[in-house]
Amino acid sequence: MVLRSEAIRERLLKLEEVISRIEELGTPDPRTLREDFQHAWAAERGLQLAAEIVFDVGNHILSAHFGTSAQDYEDIIAQLGARGVIDDSLRNRFKGLGGFRNILVHGYLRVDPDRVAEVLVRAPSNFSDFAAAVRDWLARSIE
């Protein structure tokens, strides 16, 4: 498999769009997320999309550039950190993102508005830092 930097950049642009939408939501408290389904659904969908993009980009980098595959979502983040695509700080901030994504997608009966609100507060900076780290890595490693 060949690393397609344009495909990565396209996904990072989409991630930035998702980040902007998440920022538009502001920082709703868990009560708002419990009582306003539109806000809750928008928050959950935005966080799910952002996580999906992170894992899609990470998986592509691992398989196409490093010739390896990850065991699960958490392993994608761990391997990106181990290979210097993201730094340790960002890797630590993303710990648990795979499980959170799985709850949003498969465990919808157990979505905790407190947890969604907690992730939502940090999401714009975390996802923006991921996009910047991947762009920096591309500039250093590929181009």
Secondary structure, 3 states (H helix, E strand, C coil): CCCCHHHHHHHHHHHHHHHHHHHHHCCCCHHHHHHCHHHHHHHHHHHHHHHHHHHHHHHHHHHHCCCCCCCCHHHHHHHHHHCCCCCHHHHHHCCCHHHHHHHHHCCHHHCCHHHHHHHHHHHHHHHHHHHHHHHHHHHHHCC
